[in-house]
Amino acid sequence: MNTKQVKESVKERAELFAVFASLKLESRVKVEELPVV
C-alpha cells in the first residue's frame, strides 16, 4: 500500500465511524422520545 491508499482507507474508516456515531445518537434520541410505560 502506498501513502495515497493508506490515506484513502483512513478517510473511509473515519466516514464509517461518523455514520455509526450519528446512527447511535439518533437511536438514543428515539429511545428517549418514546413514552415510558
PyMOL Python script that loads the backbone (N, CA, C, O; Angstrom):
from pymol import cmd

cmd.read_pdbstr("""\
ATOM      1  N   MET A   1       0.848  -1.213   0.000  1.00  0.00           N
ATOM      2  CA  MET A   1       0.000   0.000   0.000  1.00  0.00           C
ATOM      3  C   MET A   1       0.874   1.249   0.000  1.00  0.00           C
ATOM      4  O   MET A   1       1.821   1.349   0.780  1.00  0.00           O
ATOM      5  N   ASN A   2       0.560   2.187  -0.861  1.00  0.00           N
ATOM      6  CA  ASN A   2       1.299   3.442  -0.831  1.00  0.00           C
ATOM      7  C   ASN A   2       0.565   4.443   0.056  1.00  0.00           C
ATOM      8  O   ASN A   2      -0.537   4.171   0.532  1.00  0.00           O
ATOM      9  N   THR A   3       1.179   5.594   0.272  1.00  0.00           N
ATOM     10  CA  THR A   3       0.583   6.562   1.207  1.00  0.00           C
ATOM     11  C   THR A   3      -0.790   7.020   0.755  1.00  0.00           C
ATOM     12  O   THR A   3      -1.656   7.283   1.589  1.00  0.00           O
ATOM     13  N   LYS A   4      -1.008   7.122  -0.550  1.00  0.00           N
ATOM     14  CA  LYS A   4      -2.316   7.577  -1.039  1.00  0.00           C
ATOM     15  C   LYS A   4      -3.400   6.571  -0.649  1.00  0.00           C
ATOM     16  O   LYS A   4      -4.481   6.957  -0.205  1.00  0.00           O
ATOM     17  N   GLN A   5      -3.102   5.278  -0.817  1.00  0.00           N
ATOM     18  CA  GLN A   5      -4.080   4.249  -0.462  1.00  0.00           C
ATOM     19  C   GLN A   5      -4.343   4.251   1.041  1.00  0.00           C
ATOM     20  O   GLN A   5      -5.479   4.084   1.483  1.00  0.00           O
ATOM     21  N   VAL A   6      -3.284   4.441   1.817  1.00  0.00           N
ATOM     22  CA  VAL A   6      -3.449   4.479   3.276  1.00  0.00           C
ATOM     23  C   VAL A   6      -4.355   5.632   3.672  1.00  0.00           C
ATOM     24  O   VAL A   6      -5.269   5.463   4.480  1.00  0.00           O
ATOM     25  N   LYS A   7      -4.102   6.805   3.103  1.00  0.00           N
ATOM     26  CA  LYS A   7      -4.928   7.973   3.434  1.00  0.00           C
ATOM     27  C   LYS A   7      -6.379   7.733   3.044  1.00  0.00           C
ATOM     28  O   LYS A   7      -7.289   8.112   3.781  1.00  0.00           O
ATOM     29  N   GLU A   8      -6.605   7.103   1.884  1.00  0.00           N
ATOM     30  CA  GLU A   8      -7.978   6.862   1.441  1.00  0.00           C
ATOM     31  C   GLU A   8      -8.684   5.884   2.375  1.00  0.00           C
ATOM     32  O   GLU A   8      -9.852   6.085   2.710  1.00  0.00           O
ATOM     33  N   SER A   9      -7.988   4.825   2.800  1.00  0.00           N
ATOM     34  CA  SER A   9      -8.630   3.856   3.688  1.00  0.00           C
ATOM     35  C   SER A   9      -8.913   4.482   5.048  1.00  0.00           C
ATOM     36  O   SER A   9      -9.946   4.201   5.656  1.00  0.00           O
ATOM     37  N   VAL A  10      -8.010   5.325   5.528  1.00  0.00           N
ATOM     38  CA  VAL A  10      -8.246   6.019   6.802  1.00  0.00           C
ATOM     39  C   VAL A  10      -9.459   6.926   6.675  1.00  0.00           C
ATOM     40  O   VAL A  10     -10.288   6.997   7.582  1.00  0.00           O
ATOM     41  N   LYS A  11      -9.561   7.621   5.545  1.00  0.00           N
ATOM     42  CA  LYS A  11     -10.692   8.525   5.322  1.00  0.00           C
ATOM     43  C   LYS A  11     -12.000   7.736   5.302  1.00  0.00           C
ATOM     44  O   LYS A  11     -12.996   8.166   5.882  1.00  0.00           O
ATOM     45  N   GLU A  12     -11.996   6.573   4.629  1.00  0.00           N
ATOM     46  CA  GLU A  12     -13.206   5.754   4.569  1.00  0.00           C
ATOM     47  C   GLU A  12     -13.599   5.283   5.962  1.00  0.00           C
ATOM     48  O   GLU A  12     -14.778   5.293   6.316  1.00  0.00           O
ATOM     49  N   ARG A  13     -12.614   4.872   6.751  1.00  0.00           N
ATOM     50  CA  ARG A  13     -12.924   4.422   8.111  1.00  0.00           C
ATOM     51  C   ARG A  13     -13.488   5.563   8.938  1.00  0.00           C
ATOM     52  O   ARG A  13     -14.420   5.366   9.718  1.00  0.00           O
ATOM     53  N   ALA A  14     -12.931   6.753   8.774  1.00  0.00           N
ATOM     54  CA  ALA A  14     -13.423   7.910   9.522  1.00  0.00           C
ATOM     55  C   ALA A  14     -14.868   8.204   9.136  1.00  0.00           C
ATOM     56  O   ALA A  14     -15.689   8.533   9.992  1.00  0.00           O
ATOM     57  N   GLU A  15     -15.178   8.085   7.838  1.00  0.00           N
ATOM     58  CA  GLU A  15     -16.554   8.341   7.394  1.00  0.00           C
ATOM     59  C   GLU A  15     -17.495   7.282   7.957  1.00  0.00           C
ATOM     60  O   GLU A  15     -18.596   7.605   8.403  1.00  0.00           O
ATOM     61  N   LEU A  16     -17.070   6.019   7.938  1.00  0.00           N
ATOM     62  CA  LEU A  16     -17.893   4.949   8.508  1.00  0.00           C
ATOM     63  C   LEU A  16     -18.140   5.216   9.985  1.00  0.00           C
ATOM     64  O   LEU A  16     -19.265   5.086  10.467  1.00  0.00           O
ATOM     65  N   PHE A  17     -17.078   5.593  10.708  1.00  0.00           N
ATOM     66  CA  PHE A  17     -17.212   5.871  12.131  1.00  0.00           C
ATOM     67  C   PHE A  17     -18.202   7.002  12.372  1.00  0.00           C
ATOM     68  O   PHE A  17     -19.015   6.937  13.294  1.00  0.00           O
ATOM     69  N   ALA A  18     -18.132   8.042  11.539  1.00  0.00           N
ATOM     70  CA  ALA A  18     -19.050   9.175  11.689  1.00  0.00           C
ATOM     71  C   ALA A  18     -20.487   8.724  11.463  1.00  0.00           C
ATOM     72  O   ALA A  18     -21.394   9.144  12.181  1.00  0.00           O
ATOM     73  N   VAL A  19     -20.692   7.868  10.464  1.00  0.00           N
ATOM     74  CA  VAL A  19     -22.049   7.369  10.187  1.00  0.00           C
ATOM     75  C   VAL A  19     -22.556   6.566  11.379  1.00  0.00           C
ATOM     76  O   VAL A  19     -23.687   6.763  11.823  1.00  0.00           O
ATOM     77  N   PHE A  20     -21.724   5.657  11.903  1.00  0.00           N
ATOM     78  CA  PHE A  20     -22.150   4.848  13.046  1.00  0.00           C
ATOM     79  C   PHE A  20     -22.438   5.724  14.256  1.00  0.00           C
ATOM     80  O   PHE A  20     -23.413   5.493  14.970  1.00  0.00           O
ATOM     81  N   ALA A  21     -21.601   6.725  14.492  1.00  0.00           N
ATOM     82  CA  ALA A  21     -21.796   7.610  15.638  1.00  0.00           C
ATOM     83  C   ALA A  21     -23.117   8.357  15.519  1.00  0.00           C
ATOM     84  O   ALA A  21     -23.860   8.463  16.494  1.00  0.00           O
ATOM     85  N   SER A  22     -23.415   8.876  14.328  1.00  0.00           N
ATOM     86  CA  SER A  22     -24.670   9.621  14.152  1.00  0.00           C
ATOM     87  C   SER A  22     -25.861   8.685  14.288  1.00  0.00           C
ATOM     88  O   SER A  22     -26.892   9.073  14.838  1.00  0.00           O
ATOM     89  N   LEU A  23     -25.735   7.454  13.793  1.00  0.00           N
ATOM     90  CA  LEU A  23     -26.833   6.487  13.936  1.00  0.00           C
ATOM     91  C   LEU A  23     -27.063   6.183  15.414  1.00  0.00           C
ATOM     92  O   LEU A  23     -28.206   6.115  15.866  1.00  0.00           O
ATOM     93  N   LYS A  24     -25.985   6.002  16.163  1.00  0.00           N
ATOM     94  CA  LYS A  24     -26.115   5.735  17.601  1.00  0.00           C
ATOM     95  C   LYS A  24     -26.818   6.893  18.294  1.00  0.00           C
ATOM     96  O   LYS A  24     -27.723   6.684  19.101  1.00  0.00           O
ATOM     97  N   LEU A  25     -26.397   8.121  17.976  1.00  0.00           N
ATOM     98  CA  LEU A  25     -27.025   9.291  18.595  1.00  0.00           C
ATOM     99  C   LEU A  25     -28.503   9.344  18.241  1.00  0.00           C
ATOM    100  O   LEU A  25     -29.335   9.615  19.107  1.00  0.00           O
ATOM    101  N   GLU A  26     -28.844   9.086  16.972  1.00  0.00           N
ATOM    102  CA  GLU A  26     -30.242   9.133  16.550  1.00  0.00           C
ATOM    103  C   GLU A  26     -31.058   8.082  17.282  1.00  0.00           C
ATOM    104  O   GLU A  26     -32.157   8.372  17.754  1.00  0.00           O
ATOM    105  N   SER A  27     -30.535   6.857  17.383  1.00  0.00           N
ATOM    106  CA  SER A  27     -31.295   5.802  18.045  1.00  0.00           C
ATOM    107  C   SER A  27     -31.457   6.127  19.529  1.00  0.00           C
ATOM    108  O   SER A  27     -32.497   5.831  20.118  1.00  0.00           O
ATOM    109  N   ARG A  28     -30.440   6.730  20.132  1.00  0.00           N
ATOM    110  CA  ARG A  28     -30.533   7.097  21.546  1.00  0.00           C
ATOM    111  C   ARG A  28     -31.623   8.148  21.734  1.00  0.00           C
ATOM    112  O   ARG A  28     -32.407   8.067  22.679  1.00  0.00           O
ATOM    113  N   VAL A  29     -31.674   9.125  20.846  1.00  0.00           N
ATOM    114  CA  VAL A  29     -32.698  10.171  20.935  1.00  0.00           C
ATOM    115  C   VAL A  29     -34.081   9.550  20.766  1.00  0.00           C
ATOM    116  O   VAL A  29     -35.009   9.897  21.496  1.00  0.00           O
ATOM    117  N   LYS A  30     -34.224   8.631  19.804  1.00  0.00           N
ATOM    118  CA  LYS A  30     -35.519   7.996  19.569  1.00  0.00           C
ATOM    119  C   LYS A  30     -35.960   7.214  20.800  1.00  0.00           C
ATOM    120  O   LYS A  30     -37.137   7.231  21.161  1.00  0.00           O
ATOM    121  N   VAL A  31     -35.028   6.536  21.439  1.00  0.00           N
ATOM    122  CA  VAL A  31     -35.365   5.775  22.645  1.00  0.00           C
ATOM    123  C   VAL A  31     -35.837   6.725  23.739  1.00  0.00           C
ATOM    124  O   VAL A  31     -36.796   6.425  24.450  1.00  0.00           O
ATOM    125  N   GLU A  32     -35.170   7.866  23.879  1.00  0.00           N
ATOM    126  CA  GLU A  32     -35.564   8.827  24.911  1.00  0.00           C
ATOM    127  C   GLU A  32     -36.904   9.465  24.587  1.00  0.00           C
ATOM    128  O   GLU A  32     -37.641   9.854  25.493  1.00  0.00           O
ATOM    129  N   GLU A  33     -37.232   9.578  23.280  1.00  0.00           N
ATOM    130  CA  GLU A  33     -38.502  10.190  22.895  1.00  0.00           C
ATOM    131  C   GLU A  33     -39.681   9.270  23.189  1.00  0.00           C
ATOM    132  O   GLU A  33     -40.804   9.737  23.378  1.00  0.00           O
ATOM    133  N   LEU A  34     -39.426   7.958  23.228  1.00  0.00           N
ATOM    134  CA  LEU A  34     -40.523   7.022  23.482  1.00  0.00           C
ATOM    135  C   LEU A  34     -41.118   7.268  24.867  1.00  0.00           C
ATOM    136  O   LEU A  34     -40.383   7.474  25.833  1.00  0.00           O
ATOM    137  N   PRO A  35     -42.444   7.248  24.963  1.00  0.00           N
ATOM    138  CA  PRO A  35     -43.065   7.419  26.287  1.00  0.00           C
ATOM    139  C   PRO A  35     -42.768   6.222  27.179  1.00  0.00           C
ATOM    140  O   PRO A  35     -42.818   5.077  26.730  1.00  0.00           O
ATOM    141  N   VAL A  36     -42.464   6.485  28.424  1.00  0.00           N
ATOM    142  CA  VAL A  36     -42.155   5.400  29.357  1.00  0.00           C
ATOM    143  C   VAL A  36     -43.459   4.791  29.846  1.00  0.00           C
ATOM    144  O   VAL A  36     -44.328   5.485  30.374  1.00  0.00           O
ATOM    145  N   VAL A  37     -43.580   3.482  29.661  1.00  0.00           N
ATOM    146  CA  VAL A  37     -44.830   2.814  30.066  1.00  0.00           C
ATOM    147  C   VAL A  37     -44.663   2.255  31.465  1.00  0.00           C
ATOM    148  O   VAL A  37     -45.591   1.652  32.004  1.00  0.00           O
TER     149      VAL A  37
END
""", "prot")
cmd.dss("prot")
cmd.show_as("cartoon", "prot")
cmd.util.cbc("prot")
cmd.orient("prot")
